[in-house]
Amino acid sequence: MYRVLSLLIFSTQIMASVPADMDRFSGNFDLGLNFTKNTEYTFQFNNMFLVKYEKGKSNFSLGNNISFISKTGQDDLLNKGTQDFKYAIDAKKMDANITLQHMYDISRSIKNRYTSGLGFSYYFTDEDNRKIGVGLSLIREHEIPIVGENILQNRMSSNFDLMIKLNKNVTISTTNHYQPNIEKVGDFRLKSNIAFRVNLSTYFLLSINSTFNYDSIPGEGIPDTDYQLINSISYTF
């Protein structure tokens, strides 16, 4: 039951319009082509769906981000993805949040990774044309590798988020995470995402995303770094 629930829920890095100060739904649906450099050069088809609901000071988000990967010159088909759920309570410039995540990444030998987290965020500025925020949370991970024993570990997760709206049609944003293992010195992960978005119309936008990952202790035979270049068309509502 837990696995089924985890497969249905969402992130991390999200590309949706910011809800107005009223009870309502918002979100986006994306289709795109990706380029990834990990153990090999690969091309991907990416699909992302996100829905948000805001009611008073409560915010809910639910999403799914999946990629189907084709290795250059080979017939093998790999897949990777994340499903996340987040609940947050806003209090002026701060919020407290609970997150649940399921991820899988065959290219990094991760069959399933289940994560739960509890934390808070603080926004130095939260305006329509500029947002700057930081966050800190404690997360618990249960990882099931393709080969080897299951892994249970506790990590801290800190993040820095920045969004700048250059004009009414162009937005640049970045999200950066640092996740050290509380119980093992020298074991940490870094993740950085930079997104460039251009509004094509009221409901459609072009999105170009670059994601960089670093794992100080990756699985055997897996490089410590990988990156993705994601080009997509997004429908927002």
CORLINDA-V438368 format. One record per run of one state. SS is the DSSP state (H for helix, E for strand, C for the rest). FROM is the first residue (numbers start at 1). TO is the last residue. Records with the same first field share a line. If there is no record, write none. Layout:
SS=FROM-TO + FROM-TO
This chain:
C=1-1 + 9-23 + 38-40 + 56-57 + 72-76 + 92-93 + 109-109 + 127-129 + 146-150 + 166-169 + 182-187 + 200-203 + 216-224 + 237-237
H=2-8 + 106-108
E=24-37 + 41-55 + 58-71 + 77-91 + 94-105 + 110-126 + 130-145 + 151-165 + 170-181 + 188-199 + 204-215 + 225-236
